[in-house]
Amino acid sequence: MLIAGAAGRDFHNFNLVYRGREEYEVVAFTATQIPDIAGRVYPAELAGELYPDGIPIEAEDELEALIAKHEVDEVGFAYSDVTHEHVMHLASRALAAGASFKLISPADTMLTSTRPSVAICAVRTGSGKSQTTRHVAALLRESGKRVAVLRHPMPYGDLTKQAVQRFERYEDLDAADATIEEREEYEPHLAEGNLVFAGIDYAAILDRAEQEADVILWDGGNNDTPFVKPNVHIVVVDPHRPGHELRYHPGETNLRMADVCVVNKVDSAPQEGIDAVLDSIRANNPRGARGQGERRGRADRPAGSRGRLDRQDLRGLPARRRAAARDGLRPQADGGPEGDDRGLRRRARADRDADRPAQADRLRRARAAGDVQAPGGRRADAGRRPARARPHRRQSIGLSARVDPGAPGQRRRRPNRQSRLGLKATSQATSR
């Protein structure tokens, strides 16, 4: 058996389906998407006693050679946010090389929690899961619940040390030598008071989280399906990319499994995009919730959704009120509320920036080249350099909001805070 993955879902599938089973021999993982994963080894401490030397991780480009070398009978596909066409091209490579090709059902890879659980997933990367997850977490905290956020794996470091990770304070991130990518995901949760769990072995992670939390909140990665069986499965759909919900794997699976579909970014998306994804939801998930395509948007939960959760655990899910004021961002340039900005700061790491000059050397070189003026000095070519427009802060951090310019001479309207954060109001009472 060979598992085609990207250092995340593939490890989870192995742990739940293949580890400890003598009828299977997993000869290798293949890796793509994430750099510097190929050439490593899934450690014996995580692989189990049947793999005393661990399991090698090879490049996906070597798929046919690996099938021939190890006489592989079956290739299991285990990564996300790729087109259906990509999946079938890889299947064709496996079939042509003499191996079967397999997709494992999400039902076989979802852990069952002893606590009520909610999963936030999406049909594509970049649909807006993070804001939705933090908003649901805020609603749960307001109802007096202790929330444990289980984050999709980000295994960039020592896999053995990352087997079970728990983050409650910023110092925990320092102790784990968290990367900038991990900080961007974890720190907004810490700023709001959520416990964050992540790692490799999600059975052990879930067991640890259940000891400390009242509700488990799955924070999905890419457009992958949940690792924990949810009582309520919320899936975020992007009206800026209509049709993608049916063209990407496993995003379409999420769409069809969802109890609640949230059409995000309705304040900036074209109406035809909103209508298209709503039609797609109605056609492909008639039993689930149907998002409402109002300009300020809402998503209503049907009276009889498939999942059951105590009403006191999730009051009015999905959101019926405004998003939490503090959303993990720096103070707004236009006077908006302050938040923590440490998740946006890049922290140098020895293994990533070994060849990068020290800051003092970089500054000295820049001044010598004339790119930075000395203290109190003035550039020699200052008179010839045109003034450079400074981008708005929303552009600098990748946020956007559509503002109607209005008629000539008419004052432009400033978007509300929900528009700036890519959120939408969730009821007529909060719509404007």
C-alpha positions in Angstrom: 0.0 0.0 0.0 1.2 3.5 -0.8 -0.5 6.7 0.5 -0.4 9.8 -1.7 -0.6 12.8 0.6 0.7 16.2 1.6 1.8 15.7 5.3 -1.6 16.0 6.9 -4.6 14.0 5.9 -2.4 11.1 4.8 -0.9 10.8 8.3 -4.4 10.9 9.8 -5.7 8.2 7.5 -2.8 6.0 8.2 -3.3 6.4 12.0 -7.0 5.5 11.9 -7.2 3.0 9.1 -3.8 1.2 8.7 -1.7 1.5 11.8 -1.4 -1.7 13.7 -3.1 -3.8 11.1 -0.9 -6.7 9.8 -3.0 -7.2 6.7 -1.7 -3.9 5.4 1.9 -2.8 4.7 2.3 0.8 3.9 5.6 1.1 2.1 5.7 4.9 1.7 3.9 8.2 1.7 4.2 10.5 -1.2 4.3 14.2 -0.7 3.3 17.3 -2.7 2.1 20.9 -2.0 4.3 21.4 1.1 8.0 22.0 0.4 10.8 20.0 2.1 8.6 17.1 3.2 9.9 14.5 0.7 13.0 12.8 1.9 11.8 12.7 5.5 10.5 9.7 7.5 7.2 9.2 9.3 8.7 8.2 12.7 8.5 4.8 14.2 7.1 6.3 17.4 4.0 7.4 15.4 3.9 4.6 12.9 3.7 1.8 15.5 5.5 -1.4 16.2 4.9 -2.9 12.7 7.2 -0.1 11.4 10.4 -0.1 13.5 12.2 2.0 10.9 9.3 4.3 10.3 7.8 5.0 6.9 9.6 6.9 4.2 8.1 10.0 2.6 8.9 10.2 -1.1 8.1 12.8 -3.8 4.9 12.2 -5.7 6.8 12.5 -9.0 8.3 9.1 -8.2 4.9 7.4 -8.0 5.3 5.0 -10.9 8.8 4.0 -9.8 7.7 3.4 -6.2 4.8 1.2 -7.4 7.2 -0.9 -9.4 9.9 -1.0 -6.7 7.6 -2.1 -3.9 5.1 -4.0 -6.0 2.3 -1.8 -4.6 -1.2 -3.2 -4.9 -3.1 -0.1 -4.0 -2.6 3.7 -3.9 -4.7 5.7 -1.4 -5.4 9.3 -2.2 -5.2 11.6 0.9 -4.9 15.4 0.3 -7.1 18.3 -0.5 -8.0 21.4 -2.6 -7.3 19.8 -6.0 -9.5 19.5 -9.0 -11.4 16.4 -9.7 -9.4 16.2 -12.9 -6.2 16.2 -10.8 -7.4 13.3 -8.7 -8.3 11.2 -11.8 -5.0 12.0 -13.5 -3.2 10.6 -10.4 -5.6 7.6 -10.5 -4.7 7.0 -14.1 -1.0 7.1 -13.3 -1.5 4.5 -10.5 -3.8 2.3 -12.7 -1.4 2.4 -15.6 1.5 1.4 -13.3 -0.5 -1.7 -12.1 -2.0 -0.5 -8.8 -5.6 0.0 -7.7 -6.7 3.5 -6.6 -8.7 4.2 -3.5 -10.5 7.1 -1.8 -11.5 6.5 1.8 -14.9 7.6 3.0 -14.9 10.5 5.6 -17.1 8.2 7.7 -14.1 5.9 8.2 -11.7 8.7 9.2 -13.8 10.8 11.6 -13.3 10.3 15.3 -16.3 10.3 17.6 -16.1 12.7 20.5 -17.7 12.4 23.9 -18.4 16.2 23.7 -20.7 18.1 21.4 -18.7 19.0 18.3 -19.0 21.5 15.5 -16.9 21.4 12.3 -16.1 24.4 10.1 -15.0 23.4 6.6 -15.1 24.9 3.1 -15.5 24.1 -0.5 -12.2 25.9 -1.4 -9.2 27.3 0.4 -9.7 31.0 1.1 -13.5 30.8 1.5 -13.4 32.3 5.0 -13.3 29.5 7.4 -11.1 31.3 10.0 -13.5 34.2 10.5 -16.5 31.8 10.7 -14.7 29.5 13.2 -13.8 32.5 15.5 -17.4 33.7 15.3 -18.9 30.4 16.2 -16.3 30.1 19.0 -17.4 33.5 20.3 -21.1 32.4 20.4 -20.1 29.3 22.3 -18.1 31.3 24.9 -21.0 33.8 25.3 -23.2 30.8 26.3 -20.6 29.9 29.0 -18.9 27.0 27.2 -15.2 26.2 27.3 -14.2 25.8 23.7 -11.3 23.6 22.4 -10.4 24.4 18.8 -8.8 21.4 17.0 -6.8 22.7 14.1 -6.1 20.8 10.9 -2.4 19.5 11.0 0.5 21.8 10.0 3.4 19.4 10.4 6.4 21.6 9.5 8.7 20.5 12.4 9.7 17.4 14.3 6.8 15.1 13.8 7.5 13.2 17.1 7.4 16.3 19.1 4.3 17.5 17.3 2.2 14.4 18.0 0.0 16.3 20.5 0.2 20.1 20.8 -1.7 22.3 23.1 -1.6 26.1 23.0 -3.2 28.4 25.6 -0.7 31.3 25.8 1.7 33.0 23.3 4.5 31.5 25.3 3.3 28.0 24.3 3.9 29.0 20.6 7.4 30.1 21.5 8.1 26.9 23.3 6.9 24.9 20.2 9.0 27.1 17.9 5.8 27.7 15.8 6.2 28.9 12.3 4.7 32.0 10.9 2.0 29.9 9.2 1.0 28.3 12.5 1.0 31.6 14.3 -1.3 33.1 11.7 -3.8 30.4 12.4 -3.4 30.0 16.2 -2.8 33.4 17.6 -6.3 34.9 16.8 -7.8 32.1 18.7 -5.5 32.6 21.7 -6.3 36.3 21.6 -10.0 35.5 22.1 -9.4 32.9 24.9 -9.8 29.7 22.9 -7.7 26.6 23.7 -6.0 25.4 20.5 -5.0 21.7 19.9 -3.1 20.4 16.8 -0.5 17.9 15.9 -0.3 14.4 14.2 -2.2 11.9 16.4 -5.7 13.2 16.5 -7.1 10.3 18.6 -4.8 11.4 21.4 -5.4 15.1 20.6 -9.2 14.7 20.9 -8.8 12.8 24.1 -6.7 15.6 25.6 -9.1 18.3 24.4 -12.2 16.5 25.8 -10.6 16.7 29.3 -10.6 20.5 29.2 -13.5 21.6 27.0 -17.3 21.5 26.9 -17.5 21.8 23.1 -15.0 20.6 20.4 -14.7 23.0 17.4 -13.0 21.6 14.3 -11.1 24.3 12.4 -10.6 22.7 9.0 -7.7 23.2 6.6 -7.9 23.8 2.9 -11.2 22.2 1.8 -10.7 19.0 3.7 -13.4 17.0 5.5 -13.5 16.9 9.3 -11.3 14.6 11.4 -14.0 14.7 14.1 -17.6 13.6 13.5 -19.6 16.8 14.0 -23.0 17.3 15.5 -23.2 20.3 13.2 -21.2 20.5 10.0 -20.9 24.1 8.7 -19.4 24.6 5.2 -18.4 27.9 3.9 -19.0 28.6 0.2 -17.3 31.4 -1.9 -19.5 33.3 -4.3 -16.4 34.9 -5.9 -15.7 31.4 -7.4 -19.0 30.0 -8.4 -18.8 26.4 -9.7 -15.7 25.6 -7.7 -17.8 24.0 -5.1 -18.4 21.2 -7.6 -15.0 21.1 -9.3 -12.6 20.6 -6.3 -11.9 17.6 -4.1 -13.0 17.1 -1.4 -14.9 20.4 -1.3 -17.8 18.9 -3.2 -18.0 16.2 -0.5 -18.2 18.9 2.1 -21.0 20.6 0.2 -23.0 17.5 0.0 -22.4 16.5 3.7 -23.1 20.0 5.2 -25.8 20.7 7.7 -25.3 24.4 7.2 -23.9 26.2 4.2 -22.6 29.7 4.8 -22.3 31.9 1.6 -19.5 34.2 2.6 -18.4 37.6 1.2 -21.8 38.5 0.0 -21.0 42.2 0.6 -18.4 42.2 -2.2 -19.4 39.3 -4.5 -21.4 39.9 -7.7 -25.1 39.0 -7.4 -24.8 36.4 -10.2 -22.1 34.6 -8.1 -24.3 34.5 -5.1 -27.2 33.2 -7.0 -25.1 30.6 -8.7 -23.7 29.1 -5.4 -27.2 29.2 -3.8 -28.6 27.2 -6.8 -25.7 24.8 -6.4 -26.5 24.3 -2.7 -30.2 23.7 -3.4 -29.4 21.2 -6.2 -26.7 19.2 -4.4 -27.6 19.4 -0.7 -31.4 19.5 -0.5 -31.4 18.1 3.0 -29.1 20.7 4.4 -29.4 24.3 5.2 -29.7 26.8 2.4 -27.8 30.0 2.5 -29.8 33.2 1.8 -28.3 35.5 -0.8 -29.2 38.8 0.7 -26.7 41.6 0.2 -25.7 41.5 3.8 -26.4 37.8 4.0 -27.5 35.2 6.4 -27.6 31.5 6.5 -30.7 29.8 8.1 -30.6 26.5 9.8 -33.5 24.2 8.8 -36.0 23.0 11.4 -34.8 19.4 11.0 -31.1 19.2 10.4 -29.4 15.8 10.4 -27.1 16.7 13.4 -28.4 17.2 16.9 -26.9 19.5 19.5 -28.2 20.8 22.8 -29.8 24.3 22.2 -27.9 25.6 25.1 -24.6 24.5 23.6 -25.2 26.5 20.4 -27.6 29.3 20.8 -28.9 30.3 17.4 -26.3 28.5 15.3 -25.4 29.8 12.8 -24.7 33.3 13.9 -27.6 35.5 14.8 -25.5 38.4 16.1 -22.6 40.5 15.1 -19.1 39.1 15.1 -16.9 39.6 18.1 -15.4 43.1 18.2 -11.9 41.8 18.7 -10.9 39.7 15.7 -7.2 39.3 16.2 -6.2 42.3 14.1 -4.1 45.4 14.8 -5.8 48.7 15.5 -7.8 49.9 12.5 -6.4 53.0 10.7 -9.9 54.5 10.7 -10.4 54.1 14.4 -11.8 50.6 14.6 -11.3 48.5 17.7 -7.9 47.3 18.7 -6.8 43.6 18.7 -3.7 41.6 19.0 -1.2 41.8 16.1 1.4 39.3 17.1 -0.1 36.8 14.6 0.9 39.2 11.8 4.5 39.6 12.8 7.1 37.5 11.1 9.5 35.8 13.5 12.9 34.7 12.0 13.8 31.1 12.4 17.3 29.7 12.2 16.4 26.9 9.8 14.6 29.3 7.4 16.7 32.4 7.5 20.2 31.0 8.0 21.5 32.7 4.9 19.7 36.0 5.5 21.9 38.9 6.8 21.3 40.3 10.2 18.9 43.2 10.4 21.7 45.7 11.1 23.6 44.5 8.0 20.6 44.7 5.8 19.9 48.2 6.9 23.5 49.2 6.3 23.5 47.7 2.8 20.2 49.4 2.0 21.6 52.8 3.1 24.7 52.3 1.0 22.6 51.5 -2.0 20.5 54.6 -1.5 17.3 52.7 -0.8 17.0 53.9 2.8 18.0 57.4 4.0 20.2 57.8 7.0 18.7 59.3 10.1 18.1 63.0 9.6 19.2 62.7 6.0 17.5 63.2 2.7 17.7 61.1 -0.5 19.8 62.7 -3.2 17.1 61.9 -5.8 14.2 62.9 -3.6 13.3 65.8 -5.9 12.9 63.5 -8.8 11.0 60.6 -7.2 7.3 60.8 -7.5 5.2 60.3 -4.4 4.2 56.7 -4.0 0.6 56.0 -3.0 0.4 54.2 0.3 -1.9 51.2 0.1 -4.8 51.1 2.4 -4.3 48.8 5.4 -7.0 46.4 4.2 -5.0 45.9 1.0 -1.8 45.3 2.9 -3.2 42.3 4.8 -5.2 40.9 1.9 -8.7 42.1 3.0 -11.1 43.9 0.8 -14.5 45.4 0.8 -16.5 46.8 -2.0 -17.6 50.4 -1.6 -20.1 52.1 -3.8 -18.3 55.2 -5.1 -21.7 57.0 -5.5 -22.3 59.9 -7.8 -19.6 62.5 -8.6 -19.1 64.8 -5.7 -21.1 62.6 -3.4 -19.4 61.4 -0.2 -18.3 57.8 -0.2 -19.8 55.4 2.4 -17.4 53.7 4.7 -18.0 49.9 5.0 -18.8 48.6 8.4 -16.4 46.4 10.4 -18.0 43.2 9.2 -17.4 44.1 5.6 -13.7 44.9 6.4 -13.2 41.5 7.9 -15.0 39.5 5.2 -17.9 38.7 7.5 -21.6 39.3 6.8 -24.5 40.1 9.1 -26.5 37.0 9.9 -30.1 38.2 10.3 -32.4 41.0 9.2 -31.9 42.6 12.5 -28.2 43.2 11.8 -28.5 44.0 8.1 -28.3 47.5 6.8 
